[in-house]
Amino acid sequence: MKKLLLLCLVLCFAGTAIGQVTNEGTPKSWKLLSNPTVSSKVLPTFDMEAVRAEDAVNDVSANKPWRFGFMHSVDYGLQDGTWDTLENGDRVWRIAIESPGALSLNFIFDEFYVPEGASVYLYSDDKKDLLGAYTSIQNQESGILGTWLVKGEKVWIEYFEPVSVQGQGRLHIAKATHGYRSSESFSSNRALNDSGDCNLDVDCPIGDDWIELKDHNKKSVGILLSGGSGFCTGALVNNTANDGTPYFLTANHCFSNPAAWSFRFGWISPNPVCATTANSTNGPTNMTISGGTLRARNAGSDFCLVEINSDIPADWDRVWAGWDKSDNFPEFQVGIHHPSGDVMKVCRDDNPATKEVNGGPAAQTWEITGAGAGWELGVTEPGSSGSPLFDQDGRIIGQLFGGAAACSGTNDNNAFDYYGRFAVSWDGSSAATRLRDWLDPSGSDVDIQDSFPPLETFELDGSLSISIPELECGNTTAAPTITLTNLGAGNITSATITWNLDGGADQTLEFDGTLAQFATEQFVLDPIDFSIGLHEISAELTEVNDGTDQNANNDATTTEVNVEELTQYGTTQIHLELTTDNFAEETSWEFRNIDGTVLESFGPYQQTVDDNTTFTYDFDVSADECYEFEIFDAFGDGICCGFGIGSYSLTLDDDTILIESGEFDSSEITEMAISEPLGLNDVFSSNFALYPNPASSVLNVTMSNNTAQVDYTIVNLVGQQIQRGTLNSGNNELAIQDLSNGMYFITIRDIENDTTFTTKIIKR
């Protein structure tokens, strides 16, 4: 499976509870200041080959945090970087930290104190990846703070300090991590037929008997950034007081100073991929929180219990998982985890786990083995360490210690995994080595504790969901599907569903039949021709069995679909120019129809013979068709710039550049829609002027006084819409100062005459 790249923009939750990143606006400098004329702090080089050799050993088992980066010790404080004073006396401090070839950078502050009203942001050099704001609510007694990841090899850290608190802030960076791989590059680095294709996204089906339990317990699981350079998994775990104390259970071998830990919850793909070679899509990344305090840990069952230093915001809708310390053999078991720093996955073993001694040091564990000799569905991988093992009733009975399970194609390799037993973790020589003091504060000594909040089962419980087929190649028509699922213990014999588009008039769907527990009924709507823009389809279950549903929490649902205006490129051919790096044998490519049919391909290239060599190709294309080009690197480090200066470009017949690149991970895809070759329309040639080009802050577009309604769209090289609006007669000033430097396309459309003109613009 080409797993989703973790190193994405961290969208941060806006809320009032302490601890989470608040995402209050954007850094002050983006609008008020130019880039300071200071050189970056450049991290030293390190022996990547030695690191990869260590990873090759560590990656074969799950008993270590999954290392994604190399950590440097640094000494950067407010005396470094650059201060700027604003007109009102407020100050902005900025420092740029660079590590050539890094996929990401993240940091550990050993001194972090932000006074009230001040803020800290981290962002990539191109300002596309933003993390923050960190404010006074992130201050910890220890003064330590670990950040999440920011994509890119150069990252800015910006501190804004109001004049009213001048001189009160304290910042010192002690560690900086050069991220050298992601879940995608990890997948490509693994052996043939061992690429992780057997993983199941957490929303994949694993059995009707665990639908509700999975949907409930996945809300407890989180990915943990430990020690600044490694990923593990863990889960919020309940205590007998049912008071929401943010205890987080993971593995002892994931331990580092919890004050520097960062946690992310709810990172789930909205379009589940279930043991196939398809890509998972990104999910919410807004539930990020920093800082914890060690409560207990013990190597005897490889557990570590940390209390997160901040309350979990109620808006996050999290679950504190229940547990079973009876040590009775389960009927079957389920794991929920984040392998290799990826979106949340699930696995299931139908053979009761056995009690074995595993690991080094030896620990009391549950072993996943039996007649099937491993998982029946899914698998674990490095990065899954510390993830919870649930029994048939959805209660935690252990956390992942290690094992040899991995993928073999879309199946697992039938190797075993082992989990430290919760019952063994319960007792120990002191509060610092056992769970009971923390998870049973009243000393009740119960064997079973249910989750908080509890999962209720109703006699009558219908649930609704909506799915919309992906719109491709400018298609704006789709037939949504509304699915009714019976989660109750009794049969559903009739149901009434209302739905609407964009809050319009309600339409009604009726079900009449027999729907058993966990069974589904799908209603495929008539195709809808969506206009350009954002739309919402809402549905509500208004009546069940001629009465009211007993669980109203899942009766209503809304799904969004964003229809973007298609940018078409006028050309008869797409031209590829490819220059290989020092390892040409890692490079291959495909040119495909949008339906996935490969039209042309090549690679891998010849070792040594084709290194650092330029190749050119021409692909014939037809108007009103869509295509995609994908380039692959088998090692997962692209073709630039760690091992040679490789690059590639795609251009049109008129030399317009669609993409120029070389820095990617395992692969990079460019999609393109083709129209008839563009020419300068006579209407525009006499009525339209655009200047200056290149431009730095303002692009002037002048329209003649007799021009009717005209609109414009600016897109980047990969067709993403950046800006749009309406043009009036006379001069129009388009603000482009916030665009990153580079090439864009502007399309101007005369609505009345149904004519368009597209040309490239340069932002400098």
C-alpha positions as a printed Julia matrix, in Angstrom:
764×3 Matrix{Float64}:
   0.0     0.0     0.0
   1.37    3.42   -0.9
   0.59    4.84    2.46
  -0.5     8.41    3.03
   2.35   10.78    3.72
   2.26   11.8     7.34
   4.29   14.95    6.85
   1.29   17.06    5.97
  -0.05   20.39    7.14
  -1.09   20.14   10.79
  -4.45   21.92   10.96
  -4.83   22.91   14.57
  -8.03   22.9    16.57
  -9.51   26.17   17.76
 -10.93   25.76   21.24
 -10.9    26.96   24.79
  -9.53   23.98   26.72
  -5.86   24.15   27.59
  -3.09   22.38   25.76
  -4.19   21.98   22.17
  -2.73   24.12   19.41
  -5.25   26.9    18.81
  -4.69   27.92   15.15
  -5.42   31.58   15.84
  -4.83   33.22   12.5
  -1.47   33.46   10.74
   1.99   34.74   11.72
   2.25   38.52   11.98
   5.19   38.68    9.6
   3.21   37.31    6.67
   1.4    40.61    6.22
   3.54   43.1     8.1
   7.16   42.17    7.35
   9.37   40.94    4.56
  11.71   37.99    4.94
  14.68   38.97    7.1
  18.04   39.12    5.38
  19.72   36.58    7.63
  21.25   33.24    6.78
  19.59   30.05    7.96
  20.87   27.97   10.81
  21.96   24.9     8.84
  22.0    21.57   10.63
  25.11   19.44   10.15
  25.16   16.46    7.83
  25.03   12.95    9.22
  25.79    9.45    8.02
  22.52    8.57    6.28
  23.81    5.18    5.17
  24.58    4.21    8.76
  21.13    5.39    9.84
  19.45    3.38    7.09
  21.46    0.32    8.13
  20.15    0.72   11.68
  16.61    1.13   10.37
  16.94   -2.03    8.31
  17.51   -3.91   11.57
  14.94   -2.04   13.65
  12.15   -2.22   11.08
  11.87   -6.0    11.08
  10.06   -5.94   14.42
   7.63   -3.67   16.2
   9.49   -3.46   19.52
  11.03   -0.03   18.88
   9.48    3.33   18.04
   9.34    3.75   14.27
  12.16    6.17   13.55
  11.43    8.75   10.88
  14.18   11.27   11.61
  17.68   11.95   12.85
  17.82   14.19   15.92
  20.45   16.91   16.22
  21.39   18.66   19.45
  21.24   22.42   18.84
  21.6    25.62   20.85
  19.25   28.25   19.43
  17.64   30.94   21.55
  16.23   34.43   21.28
  19.75   35.78   20.93
  19.83   34.06   17.54
  17.59   34.88   14.61
  16.22   38.36   13.92
  14.02   40.8    15.86
  11.73   43.31   14.13
   9.81   46.03   15.95
   6.4    46.99   14.61
   5.06   50.56   14.55
   3.1    50.07   17.8
   6.09   48.67   19.68
   5.17   44.99   19.38
   8.04   42.72   18.36
   8.47   39.74   16.05
  11.39   37.3    16.33
  12.17   34.85   13.54
  14.72   32.14   13.0
  15.07   29.85    9.97
  16.44   26.35   10.52
  17.47   24.33    7.5
  18.54   20.73    6.95
  19.18   20.01    3.25
  17.22   17.05    1.94
  14.87   16.82    4.92
  11.26   15.81    4.31
  10.28   17.51    7.55
  11.63   19.26   10.63
  10.34   19.19   14.19
  11.78   20.56   17.4
  12.04   20.17   21.15
  12.23   23.3    23.29
  13.94   22.77   26.62
  12.83   26.27   27.61
   9.39   27.36   26.47
   7.52   30.16   28.18
   5.1    32.3    26.19
   3.4    35.16   28.11
  -0.3    35.84   27.66
  -0.99   37.54   24.35
   2.19   36.25   22.72
   2.33   33.37   20.23
   4.69   31.01   18.42
   4.23   29.66   14.89
   6.22   27.19   12.82
   5.94   27.17    9.03
   7.66   25.9     5.92
   9.74   28.22    3.77
   7.01   28.31    1.11
   4.4    29.05    3.82
   2.25   26.12    2.72
   2.7    24.12    5.92
   1.7    25.94    9.1
   1.75   24.8    12.73
   0.41   27.01   15.48
  -0.31   29.14   17.27
   1.38   27.89   20.39
   0.3    30.29   23.15
   0.56   30.61   26.92
  -1.75   27.61   27.32
   1.12   25.4    26.12
   3.41   26.48   28.96
   4.42   23.52   31.14
   6.04   23.48   34.56
   9.05   21.69   33.08
   9.52   24.39   30.43
   9.72   21.62   27.8
   7.62   21.45   24.66
   7.78   19.13   21.66
   6.27   20.22   18.37
   4.61   18.24   15.63
   6.2    18.03   12.17
   6.44   20.76    9.54
   7.05   19.65    5.97
  10.17   20.79    4.12
  13.9    21.18    4.55
  13.69   24.78    5.79
  11.35   25.79    8.6
  10.76   29.18   10.21
   9.98   29.63   13.89
   8.29   32.94   14.67
   7.59   34.47   18.07
   5.24   37.45   18.4
   5.55   39.48   21.6
   3.2    42.38   22.42
   4.84   45.48   23.87
   2.88   44.94   27.11
   4.84   41.73   27.86
   8.15   42.72   26.28
  11.07   40.66   27.54
   8.94   38.11   29.4
   9.11   35.31   26.81
  11.73   32.58   27.01
  12.5    30.25   24.12
  15.39   27.86   23.65
  15.55   25.06   21.09
  17.59   22.05   22.23
  16.72   19.44   19.58
  15.95   19.58   15.87
  14.95   16.45   13.94
  15.77   15.96   10.25
  12.86   13.87    8.95
  14.3    11.56    6.32
  11.37    9.23    5.66
   7.6     8.99    5.78
   5.19    6.07    5.72
   5.41    6.2     1.9
   9.18    6.02    1.77
   9.18    3.31    4.45
   6.86    1.25    2.28
   9.12    1.61   -0.74
  12.21    0.73    1.27
  10.86   -2.65    2.29
  11.49   -5.9     0.55
   9.63   -7.21   -2.49
   6.11   -8.41   -1.57
   6.45   -6.75    1.83
   5.06   -3.31    1.09
   2.21   -3.03    3.57
  -0.62   -3.69    1.09
  -2.46   -5.91    3.58
  -3.21   -3.04    5.97
  -6.85   -2.09    6.51
  -7.89    1.48    7.24
  -9.77    1.54   10.52
 -13.15    2.06    8.84
 -12.8    -1.13    6.79
 -15.2    -3.92    7.79
 -13.76   -6.57   10.12
 -16.99   -8.32   11.11
 -20.54   -7.37   12.0
 -19.89   -8.26   15.64
 -17.39   -5.41   15.97
 -18.95   -2.55   13.95
 -20.1    -0.5    16.93
 -17.11   -1.44   19.08
 -14.7    -0.34   16.37
 -16.45    2.95   15.75
 -16.42    3.57   19.5
 -12.9     2.47   20.39
 -11.15    4.14   17.46
 -11.92    7.39   19.26
  -9.52    6.37   22.03
  -6.48    5.65   19.84
  -3.78    8.21   19.11
  -0.4     8.46   17.4
   2.48    9.46   19.64
   5.6    11.43   18.66
   8.18   10.22   21.18
  11.66   11.56   21.7
  11.36   13.92   18.76
  12.28   11.29   16.16
  10.03    8.24   16.51
   6.37    7.24   16.3
   4.37    4.88   18.49
   0.68    4.32   19.12
  -1.38    4.32   22.28
  -4.86    4.93   23.64
  -6.74    6.98   26.18
  -7.71    4.58   28.98
 -10.5     4.96   31.52
 -10.25    4.8    35.3
 -12.86    3.59   37.8
 -13.8     7.18   38.69
 -15.04    7.71   35.11
 -13.77   11.29   35.3
 -11.95   11.7    31.98
  -8.46   11.96   33.44
  -6.32   11.95   30.26
  -4.34    8.77   30.93
  -2.6     7.46   27.79
  -1.43    3.83   27.68
   1.44    2.85   25.38
   4.54    0.62   25.42
   7.48    0.94   27.78
   9.89    0.68   24.87
   8.34    3.89   23.48
   9.39    5.81   26.58
  11.26    9.1    26.48
  10.65   12.27   28.49
   6.84   12.66   28.16
   7.08   16.42   28.59
   8.38   16.53   25.01
   5.73   14.19   23.59
   3.1    15.25   21.07
  -0.16   13.39   20.49
  -2.56   13.3    17.55
  -6.05   11.81   17.74
  -8.72   11.06   15.15
  -6.4    10.83   12.13
  -8.62    8.59   10.0
  -8.95    8.31    6.24
 -12.47    9.31    5.09
 -12.27    6.86    2.17
 -11.12    3.54    3.64
  -8.68    1.37    1.68
  -9.0    -2.29    2.64
  -5.98   -4.5     1.87
  -5.4    -3.2    -1.66
  -2.65   -1.29   -3.43
  -4.74    1.89   -3.56
  -3.8     5.04   -1.65
  -5.46    6.09    1.57
  -6.65    9.68    1.53
  -5.95   12.24    4.2
  -8.2    12.71    7.18
  -8.62   15.28    9.98
  -5.35   16.42   11.53
  -6.74   19.01   13.91
  -6.6    17.05   17.19
  -2.99   17.69   18.25
  -1.87   18.19   21.86
   1.53   18.41   23.57
   3.1    17.4    26.87
   2.66   14.57   29.35
   3.74   13.36   32.8
   4.92    9.81   33.52
   2.71    7.92   35.95
   3.97    4.32   35.73
   5.96    1.97   33.52
   7.32   -1.55   33.72
   9.38   -3.73   31.37
   7.77   -6.86   32.82
   4.75   -6.3    30.58
   6.2    -3.47   28.49
   3.66   -0.84   29.51
   3.94    2.9    30.0
   1.15    5.09   31.42
   1.37    8.84   30.88
  -1.04   11.54   31.93
  -1.43   14.17   29.23
  -0.81   17.54   30.83
  -3.9    19.17   29.3
  -7.57   18.37   29.34
  -8.93   16.73   26.19
 -11.37   19.23   24.61
 -14.96   18.0    24.73
 -15.41   19.01   21.09
 -12.94   16.28   20.09
 -15.48   13.58   21.0
 -12.87   11.21   22.41
 -13.4     7.9    24.2
 -11.47    6.57   27.19
 -11.25    2.85   26.46
 -12.41    0.25   28.95
 -10.23   -2.65   30.13
 -10.29   -6.2    31.48
  -7.68   -7.26   34.05
  -9.15  -10.73   34.64
  -6.46  -12.26   32.39
  -9.08  -14.62   30.96
  -8.43  -15.85   27.45
 -10.27  -13.74   24.85
 -12.56  -15.29   22.24
 -10.8   -13.18   19.58
  -8.89   -9.91   19.54
  -8.66   -6.68   17.53
  -5.83   -4.15   17.22
  -6.2    -0.48   16.28
  -2.97    1.32   15.48
  -0.9     3.76   13.4
   1.72    1.7    11.53
   4.77    3.52   10.19
   3.38    6.93   11.05
   0.33    6.34    8.88
  -3.41    7.0     9.22
  -5.26    4.71   11.62
  -5.49    0.99   10.75
  -7.22   -2.08   12.17
  -6.41   -5.81   12.38
  -8.28   -8.86   13.69
  -7.27  -12.34   14.85
 -10.02  -14.92   15.27
  -7.87  -17.43   17.17
  -7.75  -16.78   20.93
  -4.4   -15.3    21.93
  -2.06  -17.45   23.99
   0.04  -16.51   27.03
   3.75  -16.57   26.25
   7.03  -15.03   27.36
   8.45  -12.79   24.63
  10.83   -9.95   24.01
  14.05   -8.79   25.47
  13.9    -8.29   28.38
  11.45  -11.17   28.66
   7.9   -10.04   29.32
   4.52  -11.63   30.01
   2.55  -11.31   26.78
  -0.47  -12.24   24.74
   0.73  -13.9    21.55
  -1.17  -13.63   18.28
  -0.82  -17.1    16.82
  -2.89  -20.28   16.51
  -4.32  -22.2    13.57
  -4.06  -19.21   11.24
  -0.57  -18.48   12.61
  -1.19  -14.74   12.73
  -3.73  -12.09   11.85
  -6.73  -13.05    9.73
  -7.33   -9.4     8.74
  -4.71   -6.67    8.61
  -1.33   -6.62   10.29
   0.89   -4.46   12.52
   4.14   -2.75   11.59
   6.79   -0.6    13.27
   4.99    2.45   14.61
   2.13    0.26   15.84
   4.1    -0.25   19.08
   2.04    0.52   22.17
  -1.28    0.16   20.35
  -4.16   -1.36   22.31
  -5.28   -4.98   21.96
  -9.05   -5.23   22.47
 -10.96   -8.37   23.37
 -14.28   -9.44   21.85
 -16.1    -7.02   24.17
 -14.0    -4.02   23.16
 -11.92   -3.81   26.35
  -8.13   -3.38   26.41
  -6.22   -6.49   27.46
  -2.72   -5.44   26.36
  -0.5    -3.11   24.33
   1.78   -4.05   21.43
   5.31   -5.04   22.45
   6.76   -6.6    19.3
   6.59   -9.37   16.76
   7.39  -10.35   13.21
   4.01   -9.76   11.52
   4.23   -7.97    8.18
   2.56   -7.94    4.79
   3.12  -10.36    1.95
   1.3    -8.7    -0.9
  -2.27   -8.04    0.19
  -2.08  -10.81    2.81
  -0.16  -10.94    6.06
   2.9   -13.19    6.39
   1.28  -15.37    9.12
   4.01  -14.41   11.59
   3.21  -13.77   15.25
   2.84  -10.56   17.3
   2.9   -10.18   21.05
   1.3    -7.71   23.47
   2.17   -6.98   27.09
  -0.7    -8.3    29.24
  -2.84   -5.69   30.98
  -3.41   -7.98   33.97
   0.35   -8.28   34.53
   0.7    -4.49   34.26
  -1.96   -4.06   36.95
   0.28   -5.01   39.87
   3.85   -4.08   40.66
   6.18   -3.15   43.48
   5.06    0.5    43.65
   2.72    3.06   42.1
   5.49    3.89   39.62
   5.51    0.33   38.24
   1.81   -0.61   38.13
  -1.53    0.56   36.77
  -3.86    0.02   39.69
  -3.02    3.19   41.63
  -3.96    5.32   38.63
  -6.78    3.4    36.96
  -8.51    2.35   40.19
  -8.12    5.37   42.51
 -10.9     4.15   44.83
  -9.38    0.68   45.27
 -12.51   -1.08   44.06
 -10.46   -3.97   42.59
 -12.97   -4.6    39.8
 -11.81   -6.87   37.0
 -13.75   -5.1    34.25
 -14.11   -1.39   33.59
 -16.22   -0.13   30.69
 -15.29    2.83   28.55
 -16.03    6.46   29.25
 -18.41    7.51   27.86
 -20.0     4.04   27.68
 -21.12    2.36   24.47
 -24.84    1.74   24.63
 -26.72   -0.9    22.65
 -30.32   -0.03   21.81
 -33.15   -2.26   20.71
 -33.95    0.18   17.91
 -30.98    2.05   16.47
 -30.75    3.09   12.82
 -27.68    4.92   11.57
 -27.22    6.98    8.39
 -24.17    7.67    6.23
 -23.67    9.37    2.85
 -21.08    8.61    0.18
 -20.45   10.55   -3.03
 -18.39    9.14   -5.94
 -15.2    11.05   -6.61
 -15.57   13.64   -9.37
 -12.78   13.3   -11.93
 -11.67   15.1   -15.05
 -14.1    18.0   -14.79
 -17.13   15.75  -14.29
 -19.7    17.54  -12.14
 -22.38   14.85  -12.06
 -22.56   12.16   -9.39
 -25.16    9.89   -7.82
 -24.8    10.01   -4.02
 -25.66    6.96   -1.91
 -27.43    7.16    1.45
 -26.87    4.04    3.57
 -29.13    2.94    6.41
 -27.42    0.58    8.89
 -29.23   -1.25   11.67
 -27.07   -1.04   14.8
 -29.87   -2.08   17.14
 -30.62   -5.49   18.56
 -34.06   -5.68   16.92
 -35.06   -5.7    13.25
 -35.91   -2.51   11.39
 -39.07   -3.11    9.37
 -39.76    0.44    8.16
 -37.91    3.74    8.05
 -38.41    7.25    6.69
 -35.39    9.29    5.6
 -35.39   12.92    4.46
 -32.51   14.47    2.59
 -31.66   17.77    0.93
 -28.99   19.47   -1.13
 -27.5    22.7     0.25
 -30.37   23.18    2.7
 -33.02   23.11   -0.02
 -36.37   21.38    0.0
 -36.44   18.02    1.77
 -36.99   14.88   -0.25
 -38.18   11.6     1.24
 -36.94    8.0     1.05
 -38.94    5.09    2.43
 -37.74    1.65    3.58
 -40.18   -1.24    3.96
 -38.8    -4.73    4.61
 -36.63   -6.48    7.18
 -33.22   -5.13    8.16
 -31.43   -7.34   10.69
 -28.75   -6.15   13.13
 -25.69   -4.79   11.29
 -27.39   -5.18    7.9
 -27.5    -2.23    5.5
 -29.87   -0.81    2.92
 -28.52    1.55    0.25
 -30.48    4.28   -1.52
 -28.75    5.45   -4.7
 -30.03    8.93   -5.52
 -30.65   10.23   -9.0
 -27.51   11.82  -10.48
 -26.98   15.42   -9.36
 -25.25   17.97  -11.6
 -23.31   20.05   -9.09
 -22.33   23.62   -9.85
 -18.8    24.85   -9.17
 -18.25   25.35   -5.44
 -18.84   23.68   -2.09
 -22.04   21.67   -1.56
 -23.61   19.8     1.34
 -25.9    16.8     1.23
 -27.74   16.26    4.5
 -29.89   13.31    5.52
 -31.95   12.53    8.61
 -33.7     9.4     9.85
 -37.06   10.79   10.93
 -39.01    7.62   11.7
 -38.17    3.97   12.47
 -40.74    1.19   12.77
 -43.5     3.84   12.78
 -41.91    5.49   15.8
 -38.85    7.29   17.12
 -35.32    5.91   16.94
 -33.92    5.2    20.43
 -30.47    6.62   19.57
 -30.69   10.06   18.01
 -26.92   10.59   17.95
 -26.45    8.89   14.57
 -29.76    9.78   12.9
 -28.49   12.84   11.02
 -25.44   13.19    8.8
 -23.96   15.71    6.36
 -21.35   15.18    3.65
 -19.57   17.87    1.67
 -18.48   17.8    -1.96
 -16.26   20.52   -3.38
 -16.53   20.92   -7.15
 -13.59   22.83   -8.59
 -13.58   24.45  -11.98
 -11.5    22.37  -14.36
  -8.36   23.89  -15.78
  -7.75   22.57  -19.29
  -4.52   22.69  -21.22
  -4.54   23.2   -24.97
  -1.96   20.95  -26.57
  -1.6    17.92  -28.84
   1.26   16.39  -26.87
   2.68   16.31  -23.36
   6.46   16.5   -23.37
   8.52   14.85  -20.65
  12.14   15.72  -19.94
  13.72   13.56  -17.24
  17.2    13.77  -15.79
  18.11   10.85  -13.53
  20.11   11.1   -10.31
  23.0     8.92   -9.13
  20.68    5.9    -8.81
  18.82    5.64  -12.11
  17.84    2.06  -11.33
  15.4     3.39   -8.7
  13.45    5.52  -11.2
  10.44    4.55  -13.34
   7.31    6.29  -14.62
   3.85    5.77  -16.13
   1.64    7.93  -18.34
  -2.01    6.85  -17.94
  -5.59    7.59  -18.8
  -7.53    8.92  -15.84
  -9.13    5.46  -15.52
  -5.7     3.98  -14.79
  -4.95    2.44  -18.2
  -1.19    2.71  -18.76
  -0.5     4.3   -22.15
   3.29    4.56  -21.9
   5.81    3.62  -19.25
   9.49    3.07  -18.71
  11.85    1.89  -16.04
  13.58    1.14  -13.99
  16.54    2.66  -15.81
  19.91    0.94  -16.05
  22.25    1.11  -13.11
  25.35    3.28  -13.72
  24.73    3.45  -17.5
  21.72    5.79  -17.16
  22.86    7.71  -14.06
  22.75   11.53  -14.41
  21.39   11.25  -17.94
  18.65   13.31  -19.62
  15.82   11.57  -21.52
  12.95   13.11  -23.5
   9.57   11.64  -24.44
   6.41   12.84  -26.21
   2.93   11.61  -25.3
   0.06   12.11  -27.75
  -3.1    13.44  -26.1
  -6.65   14.09  -27.27
  -8.97   17.0   -26.52
 -11.63   16.47  -23.86
  -9.61   13.67  -22.23
  -7.82   13.51  -18.86
  -4.45   11.97  -18.15
  -2.04   11.5   -15.28
   1.71   11.1   -15.09
   3.31    9.33  -12.13
   7.01    9.08  -11.42
   8.33    6.49   -8.96
  11.47    6.19   -6.86
  12.02    2.71   -5.44
  14.08    3.94   -2.49
  11.56    6.62   -1.55
  13.81    9.68   -1.69
  12.88   11.18   -5.08
  15.51   12.09   -7.65
  16.78   15.27   -6.02
  18.77   16.34   -4.15
  20.47   13.98   -1.73
  22.09   11.7    -4.32
  22.46   13.75   -7.47
  20.5    16.62   -8.97
  17.79   14.77  -10.85
  14.68   16.51  -12.15
  11.76   16.17  -14.51
   9.35   18.51  -16.27
   6.1    18.21  -18.2
   5.43   20.85  -20.85
   2.88   21.67  -23.54
   3.46   22.3   -27.25
   3.95   26.03  -26.55
   6.57   25.25  -23.86
   4.18   26.08  -21.03
   5.41   24.18  -17.97
   2.89   22.01  -16.13
   5.34   20.89  -13.46
   9.05   21.02  -12.69
  10.05   18.75   -9.86
  12.43   16.18   -8.48
  11.92   16.39   -4.73
   9.32   13.8    -3.74
   9.17   10.55   -1.79
   8.05    7.25   -3.32
   6.03    8.81   -6.12
   4.47   11.99   -7.46
   1.34   12.32   -9.62
   0.39   15.13  -12.0
  -3.13   15.19  -13.46
  -4.03   17.12  -16.62
  -7.16   17.77  -18.64
  -6.72   18.46  -22.35
  -8.68   20.87  -24.53
  -8.16   22.12  -28.06
  -4.87   24.05  -28.36
  -5.32   27.54  -26.94
  -5.13   30.61  -29.09
  -5.57   34.28  -28.27
  -9.26   34.96  -28.81
 -10.05   37.97  -30.98
 -12.4    39.36  -28.34
  -9.63   39.36  -25.77
  -6.87   40.54  -28.06
  -8.65   43.88  -28.5
 -10.38   44.2   -25.13
  -7.85   42.85  -22.64
  -4.4    43.76  -21.24
  -2.41   42.15  -18.41
   0.69   43.72  -16.8
   3.29   43.61  -15.38
   4.31   40.02  -16.01
   6.35   38.95  -14.06
   4.75   40.73  -11.08
   5.62   40.81   -7.39
   2.57   42.14   -5.53
  -0.1    43.43   -7.92
  -1.22   42.13  -11.3
  -3.14   44.7   -13.37
  -5.88   43.41  -15.65
  -7.45   46.07  -17.89
 -10.78   45.45  -19.61
 -12.37   47.67  -22.27
 -15.52   49.58  -21.32
 -17.72   47.51  -23.62
 -16.74   44.2   -22.0
 -19.64   42.26  -20.47
 -19.47   40.09  -17.33
 -16.01   38.55  -17.02
 -14.5    36.33  -14.32
 -11.02   34.99  -13.72
  -9.32   32.0   -12.09
  -5.65   31.61  -11.09
  -4.31   28.07  -10.71
  -0.89   26.65   -9.89
   1.14   24.22  -11.98
  -0.78   21.19  -10.76
  -4.17   22.73  -11.47
  -5.11   23.71   -7.91
  -7.24   26.84   -7.75
  -5.43   29.64   -5.92
  -7.61   32.68   -6.55
 -10.8    33.6    -8.39
 -13.1    36.58   -8.82
 -14.91   38.95  -11.18
 -13.33   41.62  -13.42
 -14.92   44.98  -14.08
 -14.48   47.41  -16.98
 -11.35   49.49  -16.62
  -8.35   48.54  -14.52
  -8.51   45.7   -11.99
  -5.73   45.2    -9.43
  -5.29   41.57   -8.39
  -3.33   41.17   -5.15
  -0.82   38.35   -5.55
   1.72   39.23   -2.85
   0.73   36.19   -0.79
   1.43   33.74   -3.63
   4.67   31.8    -3.49
   7.17   32.72   -6.18
   6.78   30.71   -9.36
   4.6    30.14  -12.42
   0.78   30.2   -12.46
  -1.97   30.23  -15.09
  -4.74   32.81  -15.27
  -7.93   31.97  -17.17
 -10.25   34.85  -18.1
 -13.77   33.98  -19.18
 -16.22   36.21  -21.03
 -19.51   34.73  -19.85
 -21.72   36.48  -22.38
 -19.63   35.45  -25.39
 -18.65   32.08  -23.92
 -14.97   32.68  -24.7
 -11.9    32.1   -22.58
  -8.26   33.08  -22.63
  -5.53   31.35  -20.62
  -1.97   32.56  -20.21
   0.86   32.02  -17.78
   1.95   34.58  -15.19
   5.11   34.72  -13.14
   5.14   35.73   -9.45
   8.49   37.05   -8.23
